[in-house]
Amino acid sequence: MDIAALMTIDDLSLYLKVSRRTIYEWLKHHKIPAVKLVGQWRFQKEKIDSWMVENTKSIN
């Protein structure tokens, strides 16, 4: 895992276009892949992208 490539909550909020509060709710309910390093949440872009694909529902 490349520590420099990890996203912060602010980075993820911008990337997903959701509020920080939404991300904290997802974290609280273990709905999003994350790691906690030195007391701060971090996110791997590849895991977030996979999570988005797995959790996207088709509208058919």
mmCIF file of the N, C-alpha and C atoms, coordinates in Angstrom:
data_MODEL
# 
_entry.id   MODEL 
# 
loop_
_atom_site.group_PDB 
_atom_site.id 
_atom_site.type_symbol 
_atom_site.label_atom_id 
_atom_site.label_alt_id 
_atom_site.label_comp_id 
_atom_site.label_asym_id 
_atom_site.label_entity_id 
_atom_site.label_seq_id 
_atom_site.pdbx_PDB_ins_code 
_atom_site.Cartn_x 
_atom_site.Cartn_y 
_atom_site.Cartn_z 
_atom_site.occupancy 
_atom_site.B_iso_or_equiv 
_atom_site.pdbx_formal_charge 
_atom_site.auth_seq_id 
_atom_site.auth_comp_id 
_atom_site.auth_asym_id 
_atom_site.auth_atom_id 
_atom_site.pdbx_PDB_model_num 
ATOM 1   N N  . MET A 1 1  ? 0.858   -1.177 0.000   1.00 0.00 ? 1  MET A N  1 
ATOM 2   C CA . MET A 1 1  ? 0.000   0.000  0.000   1.00 0.00 ? 1  MET A CA 1 
ATOM 3   C C  . MET A 1 1  ? 0.900   1.234  0.000   1.00 0.00 ? 1  MET A C  1 
ATOM 4   N N  . ASP A 1 2  ? 0.689   2.097  -0.975  1.00 0.00 ? 2  ASP A N  1 
ATOM 5   C CA . ASP A 1 2  ? 1.448   3.344  -1.080  1.00 0.00 ? 2  ASP A CA 1 
ATOM 6   C C  . ASP A 1 2  ? 0.748   4.409  -0.239  1.00 0.00 ? 2  ASP A C  1 
ATOM 7   N N  . ILE A 1 3  ? 1.351   4.745  0.891   1.00 0.00 ? 3  ILE A N  1 
ATOM 8   C CA . ILE A 1 3  ? 0.743   5.709  1.821   1.00 0.00 ? 3  ILE A CA 1 
ATOM 9   C C  . ILE A 1 3  ? 0.459   7.043  1.137   1.00 0.00 ? 3  ILE A C  1 
ATOM 10  N N  . ALA A 1 4  ? 1.357   7.475  0.260   1.00 0.00 ? 4  ALA A N  1 
ATOM 11  C CA . ALA A 1 4  ? 1.183   8.773  -0.411  1.00 0.00 ? 4  ALA A CA 1 
ATOM 12  C C  . ALA A 1 4  ? -0.029  8.773  -1.334  1.00 0.00 ? 4  ALA A C  1 
ATOM 13  N N  . ALA A 1 5  ? -0.439  7.595  -1.803  1.00 0.00 ? 5  ALA A N  1 
ATOM 14  C CA . ALA A 1 5  ? -1.565  7.506  -2.734  1.00 0.00 ? 5  ALA A CA 1 
ATOM 15  C C  . ALA A 1 5  ? -2.918  7.416  -2.029  1.00 0.00 ? 5  ALA A C  1 
ATOM 16  N N  . LEU A 1 6  ? -2.925  7.381  -0.717  1.00 0.00 ? 6  LEU A N  1 
ATOM 17  C CA . LEU A 1 6  ? -4.183  7.275  0.013   1.00 0.00 ? 6  LEU A CA 1 
ATOM 18  C C  . LEU A 1 6  ? -4.916  8.610  0.033   1.00 0.00 ? 6  LEU A C  1 
ATOM 19  N N  . MET A 1 7  ? -6.238  8.527  -0.060  1.00 0.00 ? 7  MET A N  1 
ATOM 20  C CA . MET A 1 7  ? -7.070  9.729  -0.025  1.00 0.00 ? 7  MET A CA 1 
ATOM 21  C C  . MET A 1 7  ? -7.533  10.006 1.403   1.00 0.00 ? 7  MET A C  1 
ATOM 22  N N  . THR A 1 8  ? -7.688  11.278 1.707   1.00 0.00 ? 8  THR A N  1 
ATOM 23  C CA . THR A 1 8  ? -8.257  11.707 2.985   1.00 0.00 ? 8  THR A CA 1 
ATOM 24  C C  . THR A 1 8  ? -9.781  11.770 2.841   1.00 0.00 ? 8  THR A C  1 
ATOM 25  N N  . ILE A 1 9  ? -10.454 12.064 3.921   1.00 0.00 ? 9  ILE A N  1 
ATOM 26  C CA . ILE A 1 9  ? -11.908 12.242 3.861   1.00 0.00 ? 9  ILE A CA 1 
ATOM 27  C C  . ILE A 1 9  ? -12.259 13.405 2.936   1.00 0.00 ? 9  ILE A C  1 
ATOM 28  N N  . ASP A 1 10 ? -11.504 14.486 2.999   1.00 0.00 ? 10 ASP A N  1 
ATOM 29  C CA . ASP A 1 10 ? -11.759 15.621 2.099   1.00 0.00 ? 10 ASP A CA 1 
ATOM 30  C C  . ASP A 1 10 ? -11.552 15.227 0.639   1.00 0.00 ? 10 ASP A C  1 
ATOM 31  N N  . ASP A 1 11 ? -10.470 14.487 0.357   1.00 0.00 ? 11 ASP A N  1 
ATOM 32  C CA . ASP A 1 11 ? -10.211 14.018 -1.009  1.00 0.00 ? 11 ASP A CA 1 
ATOM 33  C C  . ASP A 1 11 ? -11.370 13.152 -1.500  1.00 0.00 ? 11 ASP A C  1 
ATOM 34  N N  . LEU A 1 12 ? -11.792 12.225 -0.650  1.00 0.00 ? 12 LEU A N  1 
ATOM 35  C CA . LEU A 1 12 ? -12.864 11.304 -1.027  1.00 0.00 ? 12 LEU A CA 1 
ATOM 36  C C  . LEU A 1 12 ? -14.182 12.039 -1.234  1.00 0.00 ? 12 LEU A C  1 
ATOM 37  N N  . SER A 1 13 ? -14.441 13.017 -0.401  1.00 0.00 ? 13 SER A N  1 
ATOM 38  C CA . SER A 1 13 ? -15.651 13.823 -0.529  1.00 0.00 ? 13 SER A CA 1 
ATOM 39  C C  . SER A 1 13 ? -15.706 14.503 -1.901  1.00 0.00 ? 13 SER A C  1 
ATOM 40  N N  . LEU A 1 14 ? -14.592 15.057 -2.313  1.00 0.00 ? 14 LEU A N  1 
ATOM 41  C CA . LEU A 1 14 ? -14.527 15.691 -3.639  1.00 0.00 ? 14 LEU A CA 1 
ATOM 42  C C  . LEU A 1 14 ? -14.634 14.657 -4.754  1.00 0.00 ? 14 LEU A C  1 
ATOM 43  N N  . TYR A 1 15 ? -13.954 13.533 -4.594  1.00 0.00 ? 15 TYR A N  1 
ATOM 44  C CA . TYR A 1 15 ? -13.940 12.478 -5.612  1.00 0.00 ? 15 TYR A CA 1 
ATOM 45  C C  . TYR A 1 15 ? -15.338 11.899 -5.839  1.00 0.00 ? 15 TYR A C  1 
ATOM 46  N N  . LEU A 1 16 ? -16.058 11.639 -4.755  1.00 0.00 ? 16 LEU A N  1 
ATOM 47  C CA . LEU A 1 16 ? -17.391 11.033 -4.866  1.00 0.00 ? 16 LEU A CA 1 
ATOM 48  C C  . LEU A 1 16 ? -18.517 12.057 -4.950  1.00 0.00 ? 16 LEU A C  1 
ATOM 49  N N  . LYS A 1 17 ? -18.173 13.327 -4.718  1.00 0.00 ? 17 LYS A N  1 
ATOM 50  C CA . LYS A 1 17 ? -19.170 14.404 -4.727  1.00 0.00 ? 17 LYS A CA 1 
ATOM 51  C C  . LYS A 1 17 ? -20.279 14.153 -3.700  1.00 0.00 ? 17 LYS A C  1 
ATOM 52  N N  . VAL A 1 18 ? -19.833 13.794 -2.497  1.00 0.00 ? 18 VAL A N  1 
ATOM 53  C CA . VAL A 1 18 ? -20.748 13.623 -1.365  1.00 0.00 ? 18 VAL A CA 1 
ATOM 54  C C  . VAL A 1 18 ? -20.182 14.414 -0.189  1.00 0.00 ? 18 VAL A C  1 
ATOM 55  N N  . SER A 1 19 ? -20.998 14.649 0.805   1.00 0.00 ? 19 SER A N  1 
ATOM 56  C CA . SER A 1 19 ? -20.544 15.424 1.962   1.00 0.00 ? 19 SER A CA 1 
ATOM 57  C C  . SER A 1 19 ? -19.641 14.583 2.867   1.00 0.00 ? 19 SER A C  1 
ATOM 58  N N  . ARG A 1 20 ? -18.866 15.285 3.661   1.00 0.00 ? 20 ARG A N  1 
ATOM 59  C CA . ARG A 1 20 ? -18.039 14.618 4.671   1.00 0.00 ? 20 ARG A CA 1 
ATOM 60  C C  . ARG A 1 20 ? -18.937 13.841 5.637   1.00 0.00 ? 20 ARG A C  1 
ATOM 61  N N  . ARG A 1 21 ? -20.081 14.415 5.954   1.00 0.00 ? 21 ARG A N  1 
ATOM 62  C CA . ARG A 1 21 ? -21.024 13.752 6.866   1.00 0.00 ? 21 ARG A CA 1 
ATOM 63  C C  . ARG A 1 21 ? -21.462 12.392 6.316   1.00 0.00 ? 21 ARG A C  1 
ATOM 64  N N  . THR A 1 22 ? -21.731 12.334 5.009   1.00 0.00 ? 22 THR A N  1 
ATOM 65  C CA . THR A 1 22 ? -22.111 11.068 4.376   1.00 0.00 ? 22 THR A CA 1 
ATOM 66  C C  . THR A 1 22 ? -20.996 10.040 4.534   1.00 0.00 ? 22 THR A C  1 
ATOM 67  N N  . ILE A 1 23 ? -19.768 10.451 4.310   1.00 0.00 ? 23 ILE A N  1 
ATOM 68  C CA . ILE A 1 23 ? -18.634 9.534  4.446   1.00 0.00 ? 23 ILE A CA 1 
ATOM 69  C C  . ILE A 1 23 ? -18.525 9.038  5.885   1.00 0.00 ? 23 ILE A C  1 
ATOM 70  N N  . TYR A 1 24 ? -18.683 9.938  6.843   1.00 0.00 ? 24 TYR A N  1 
ATOM 71  C CA . TYR A 1 24 ? -18.631 9.520  8.249   1.00 0.00 ? 24 TYR A CA 1 
ATOM 72  C C  . TYR A 1 24 ? -19.760 8.535  8.577   1.00 0.00 ? 24 TYR A C  1 
ATOM 73  N N  . GLU A 1 25 ? -20.928 8.721  8.003   1.00 0.00 ? 25 GLU A N  1 
ATOM 74  C CA . GLU A 1 25 ? -22.034 7.772  8.211   1.00 0.00 ? 25 GLU A CA 1 
ATOM 75  C C  . GLU A 1 25 ? -21.680 6.409  7.624   1.00 0.00 ? 25 GLU A C  1 
ATOM 76  N N  . TRP A 1 26 ? -21.116 6.400  6.417   1.00 0.00 ? 26 TRP A N  1 
ATOM 77  C CA . TRP A 1 26 ? -20.687 5.138  5.804   1.00 0.00 ? 26 TRP A CA 1 
ATOM 78  C C  . TRP A 1 26 ? -19.650 4.445  6.673   1.00 0.00 ? 26 TRP A C  1 
ATOM 79  N N  . LEU A 1 27 ? -18.709 5.211  7.201   1.00 0.00 ? 27 LEU A N  1 
ATOM 80  C CA . LEU A 1 27 ? -17.682 4.638  8.079   1.00 0.00 ? 27 LEU A CA 1 
ATOM 81  C C  . LEU A 1 27 ? -18.309 4.060  9.344   1.00 0.00 ? 27 LEU A C  1 
ATOM 82  N N  . LYS A 1 28 ? -19.223 4.791  9.931   1.00 0.00 ? 28 LYS A N  1 
ATOM 83  C CA . LYS A 1 28 ? -19.891 4.361  11.162  1.00 0.00 ? 28 LYS A CA 1 
ATOM 84  C C  . LYS A 1 28 ? -20.581 3.018  10.973  1.00 0.00 ? 28 LYS A C  1 
ATOM 85  N N  . HIS A 1 29 ? -21.158 2.810  9.784   1.00 0.00 ? 29 HIS A N  1 
ATOM 86  C CA . HIS A 1 29 ? -21.908 1.586  9.501   1.00 0.00 ? 29 HIS A CA 1 
ATOM 87  C C  . HIS A 1 29 ? -21.109 0.583  8.673   1.00 0.00 ? 29 HIS A C  1 
ATOM 88  N N  . HIS A 1 30 ? -19.794 0.802  8.581   1.00 0.00 ? 30 HIS A N  1 
ATOM 89  C CA . HIS A 1 30 ? -18.881 -0.110 7.872   1.00 0.00 ? 30 HIS A CA 1 
ATOM 90  C C  . HIS A 1 30 ? -19.325 -0.369 6.436   1.00 0.00 ? 30 HIS A C  1 
ATOM 91  N N  . LYS A 1 31 ? -19.747 0.670  5.748   1.00 0.00 ? 31 LYS A N  1 
ATOM 92  C CA . LYS A 1 31 ? -20.254 0.530  4.385   1.00 0.00 ? 31 LYS A CA 1 
ATOM 93  C C  . LYS A 1 31 ? -19.218 0.864  3.322   1.00 0.00 ? 31 LYS A C  1 
ATOM 94  N N  . ILE A 1 32 ? -18.043 1.343  3.713   1.00 0.00 ? 32 ILE A N  1 
ATOM 95  C CA . ILE A 1 32 ? -17.047 1.789  2.747   1.00 0.00 ? 32 ILE A CA 1 
ATOM 96  C C  . ILE A 1 32 ? -15.673 1.258  3.173   1.00 0.00 ? 32 ILE A C  1 
ATOM 97  N N  . PRO A 1 33 ? -14.859 0.806  2.205   1.00 0.00 ? 33 PRO A N  1 
ATOM 98  C CA . PRO A 1 33 ? -13.530 0.298  2.565   1.00 0.00 ? 33 PRO A CA 1 
ATOM 99  C C  . PRO A 1 33 ? -12.601 1.431  2.998   1.00 0.00 ? 33 PRO A C  1 
ATOM 100 N N  . ALA A 1 34 ? -12.001 1.265  4.162   1.00 0.00 ? 34 ALA A N  1 
ATOM 101 C CA . ALA A 1 34 ? -11.132 2.313  4.705   1.00 0.00 ? 34 ALA A CA 1 
ATOM 102 C C  . ALA A 1 34 ? -10.125 1.706  5.671   1.00 0.00 ? 34 ALA A C  1 
ATOM 103 N N  . VAL A 1 35 ? -9.066  2.457  5.909   1.00 0.00 ? 35 VAL A N  1 
ATOM 104 C CA . VAL A 1 35 ? -8.093  2.089  6.936   1.00 0.00 ? 35 VAL A CA 1 
ATOM 105 C C  . VAL A 1 35 ? -7.890  3.299  7.830   1.00 0.00 ? 35 VAL A C  1 
ATOM 106 N N  . LYS A 1 36 ? -7.600  3.043  9.075   1.00 0.00 ? 36 LYS A N  1 
ATOM 107 C CA . LYS A 1 36 ? -7.340  4.144  9.999   1.00 0.00 ? 36 LYS A CA 1 
ATOM 108 C C  . LYS A 1 36 ? -5.848  4.136  10.311  1.00 0.00 ? 36 LYS A C  1 
ATOM 109 N N  . LEU A 1 37 ? -5.172  5.216  9.942   1.00 0.00 ? 37 LEU A N  1 
ATOM 110 C CA . LEU A 1 37 ? -3.742  5.355  10.179  1.00 0.00 ? 37 LEU A CA 1 
ATOM 111 C C  . LEU A 1 37 ? -3.502  6.542  11.096  1.00 0.00 ? 37 LEU A C  1 
ATOM 112 N N  . VAL A 1 38 ? -2.851  6.294  12.202  1.00 0.00 ? 38 VAL A N  1 
ATOM 113 C CA . VAL A 1 38 ? -2.535  7.336  13.181  1.00 0.00 ? 38 VAL A CA 1 
ATOM 114 C C  . VAL A 1 38 ? -3.784  8.163  13.509  1.00 0.00 ? 38 VAL A C  1 
ATOM 115 N N  . GLY A 1 39 ? -4.903  7.459  13.691  1.00 0.00 ? 39 GLY A N  1 
ATOM 116 C CA . GLY A 1 39 ? -6.134  8.117  14.097  1.00 0.00 ? 39 GLY A CA 1 
ATOM 117 C C  . GLY A 1 39 ? -6.901  8.830  12.999  1.00 0.00 ? 39 GLY A C  1 
ATOM 118 N N  . GLN A 1 40 ? -6.460  8.691  11.748  1.00 0.00 ? 40 GLN A N  1 
ATOM 119 C CA . GLN A 1 40 ? -7.159  9.356  10.645  1.00 0.00 ? 40 GLN A CA 1 
ATOM 120 C C  . GLN A 1 40 ? -7.556  8.335  9.580   1.00 0.00 ? 40 GLN A C  1 
ATOM 121 N N  . TRP A 1 41 ? -8.765  8.484  9.053   1.00 0.00 ? 41 TRP A N  1 
ATOM 122 C CA . TRP A 1 41 ? -9.257  7.587  8.018   1.00 0.00 ? 41 TRP A CA 1 
ATOM 123 C C  . TRP A 1 41 ? -8.569  7.875  6.695   1.00 0.00 ? 41 TRP A C  1 
ATOM 124 N N  . ARG A 1 42 ? -8.237  6.791  5.973   1.00 0.00 ? 42 ARG A N  1 
ATOM 125 C CA . ARG A 1 42 ? -7.631  6.899  4.646   1.00 0.00 ? 42 ARG A CA 1 
ATOM 126 C C  . ARG A 1 42 ? -8.305  5.888  3.725   1.00 0.00 ? 42 ARG A C  1 
ATOM 127 N N  . PHE A 1 43 ? -8.290  6.197  2.429   1.00 0.00 ? 43 PHE A N  1 
ATOM 128 C CA . PHE A 1 43 ? -9.005  5.401  1.437   1.00 0.00 ? 43 PHE A CA 1 
ATOM 129 C C  . PHE A 1 43 ? -8.113  5.157  0.223   1.00 0.00 ? 43 PHE A C  1 
ATOM 130 N N  . GLN A 1 44 ? -8.114  3.908  -0.274  1.00 0.00 ? 44 GLN A N  1 
ATOM 131 C CA . GLN A 1 44 ? -7.382  3.578  -1.490  1.00 0.00 ? 44 GLN A CA 1 
ATOM 132 C C  . GLN A 1 44 ? -8.319  3.759  -2.678  1.00 0.00 ? 44 GLN A C  1 
ATOM 133 N N  . LYS A 1 45 ? -7.883  4.510  -3.670  1.00 0.00 ? 45 LYS A N  1 
ATOM 134 C CA . LYS A 1 45 ? -8.725  4.800  -4.831  1.00 0.00 ? 45 LYS A CA 1 
ATOM 135 C C  . LYS A 1 45 ? -9.200  3.513  -5.508  1.00 0.00 ? 45 LYS A C  1 
ATOM 136 N N  . GLU A 1 46 ? -8.301  2.540  -5.663  1.00 0.00 ? 46 GLU A N  1 
ATOM 137 C CA . GLU A 1 46 ? -8.668  1.287  -6.327  1.00 0.00 ? 46 GLU A CA 1 
ATOM 138 C C  . GLU A 1 46 ? -9.785  0.563  -5.576  1.00 0.00 ? 46 GLU A C  1 
ATOM 139 N N  . LYS A 1 47 ? -9.705  0.550  -4.255  1.00 0.00 ? 47 LYS A N  1 
ATOM 140 C CA . LYS A 1 47 ? -10.749 -0.113 -3.459  1.00 0.00 ? 47 LYS A CA 1 
ATOM 141 C C  . LYS A 1 47 ? -12.056 0.664  -3.505  1.00 0.00 ? 47 LYS A C  1 
ATOM 142 N N  . ILE A 1 48 ? -11.971 1.981  -3.522  1.00 0.00 ? 48 ILE A N  1 
ATOM 143 C CA . ILE A 1 48 ? -13.178 2.804  -3.622  1.00 0.00 ? 48 ILE A CA 1 
ATOM 144 C C  . ILE A 1 48 ? -13.839 2.582  -4.980  1.00 0.00 ? 48 ILE A C  1 
ATOM 145 N N  . ASP A 1 49 ? -13.037 2.538  -6.044  1.00 0.00 ? 49 ASP A N  1 
ATOM 146 C CA . ASP A 1 49 ? -13.589 2.299  -7.381  1.00 0.00 ? 49 ASP A CA 1 
ATOM 147 C C  . ASP A 1 49 ? -14.286 0.940  -7.449  1.00 0.00 ? 49 ASP A C  1 
ATOM 148 N N  . SER A 1 50 ? -13.664 -0.096 -6.893  1.00 0.00 ? 50 SER A N  1 
ATOM 149 C CA . SER A 1 50 ? -14.278 -1.431 -6.868  1.00 0.00 ? 50 SER A CA 1 
ATOM 150 C C  . SER A 1 50 ? -15.556 -1.427 -6.044  1.00 0.00 ? 50 SER A C  1 
ATOM 151 N N  . TRP A 1 51 ? -15.520 -0.752 -4.900  1.00 0.00 ? 51 TRP A N  1 
ATOM 152 C CA . TRP A 1 51 ? -16.688 -0.656 -4.027  1.00 0.00 ? 51 TRP A CA 1 
ATOM 153 C C  . TRP A 1 51 ? -17.848 0.018  -4.756  1.00 0.00 ? 51 TRP A C  1 
ATOM 154 N N  . MET A 1 52 ? -17.532 1.063  -5.525  1.00 0.00 ? 52 MET A N  1 
ATOM 155 C CA . MET A 1 52 ? -18.579 1.770  -6.274  1.00 0.00 ? 52 MET A CA 1 
ATOM 156 C C  . MET A 1 52 ? -19.212 0.851  -7.313  1.00 0.00 ? 52 MET A C  1 
ATOM 157 N N  . VAL A 1 53 ? -18.399 0.079  -8.027  1.00 0.00 ? 53 VAL A N  1 
ATOM 158 C CA . VAL A 1 53 ? -18.922 -0.844 -9.042  1.00 0.00 ? 53 VAL A CA 1 
ATOM 159 C C  . VAL A 1 53 ? -19.806 -1.902 -8.378  1.00 0.00 ? 53 VAL A C  1 
ATOM 160 N N  . GLU A 1 54 ? -19.331 -2.467 -7.275  1.00 0.00 ? 54 GLU A N  1 
ATOM 161 C CA . GLU A 1 54 ? -20.079 -3.511 -6.569  1.00 0.00 ? 54 GLU A CA 1 
ATOM 162 C C  . GLU A 1 54 ? -21.386 -3.000 -5.976  1.00 0.00 ? 54 GLU A C  1 
ATOM 163 N N  . ASN A 1 55 ? -21.442 -1.730 -5.635  1.00 0.00 ? 55 ASN A N  1 
ATOM 164 C CA . ASN A 1 55 ? -22.613 -1.182 -4.951  1.00 0.00 ? 55 ASN A CA 1 
ATOM 165 C C  . ASN A 1 55 ? -23.492 -0.300 -5.830  1.00 0.00 ? 55 ASN A C  1 
ATOM 166 N N  . THR A 1 56 ? -23.222 -0.301 -7.122  1.00 0.00 ? 56 THR A N  1 
ATOM 167 C CA . THR A 1 56 ? -24.047 0.460  -8.053  1.00 0.00 ? 56 THR A CA 1 
ATOM 168 C C  . THR A 1 56 ? -25.184 -0.434 -8.522  1.00 0.00 ? 56 THR A C  1 
ATOM 169 N N  . LYS A 1 57 ? -26.384 0.079  -8.420  1.00 0.00 ? 57 LYS A N  1 
ATOM 170 C CA . LYS A 1 57 ? -27.553 -0.696 -8.830  1.00 0.00 ? 57 LYS A CA 1 
ATOM 171 C C  . LYS A 1 57 ? -28.009 -0.252 -10.206 1.00 0.00 ? 57 LYS A C  1 
ATOM 172 N N  . SER A 1 58 ? -28.319 -1.225 -11.023 1.00 0.00 ? 58 SER A N  1 
ATOM 173 C CA . SER A 1 58 ? -28.800 -0.954 -12.373 1.00 0.00 ? 58 SER A CA 1 
ATOM 174 C C  . SER A 1 58 ? -30.258 -0.498 -12.324 1.00 0.00 ? 58 SER A C  1 
ATOM 175 N N  . ILE A 1 59 ? -30.587 0.480  -13.154 1.00 0.00 ? 59 ILE A N  1 
ATOM 176 C CA . ILE A 1 59 ? -31.966 0.969  -13.230 1.00 0.00 ? 59 ILE A CA 1 
ATOM 177 C C  . ILE A 1 59 ? -32.566 0.457  -14.539 1.00 0.00 ? 59 ILE A C  1 
ATOM 178 N N  . ASN A 1 60 ? -33.078 -0.749 -14.486 1.00 0.00 ? 60 ASN A N  1 
ATOM 179 C CA . ASN A 1 60 ? -33.680 -1.345 -15.699 1.00 0.00 ? 60 ASN A CA 1 
ATOM 180 C C  . ASN A 1 60 ? -35.084 -1.735 -15.440 1.00 0.00 ? 60 ASN A C  1 
# 
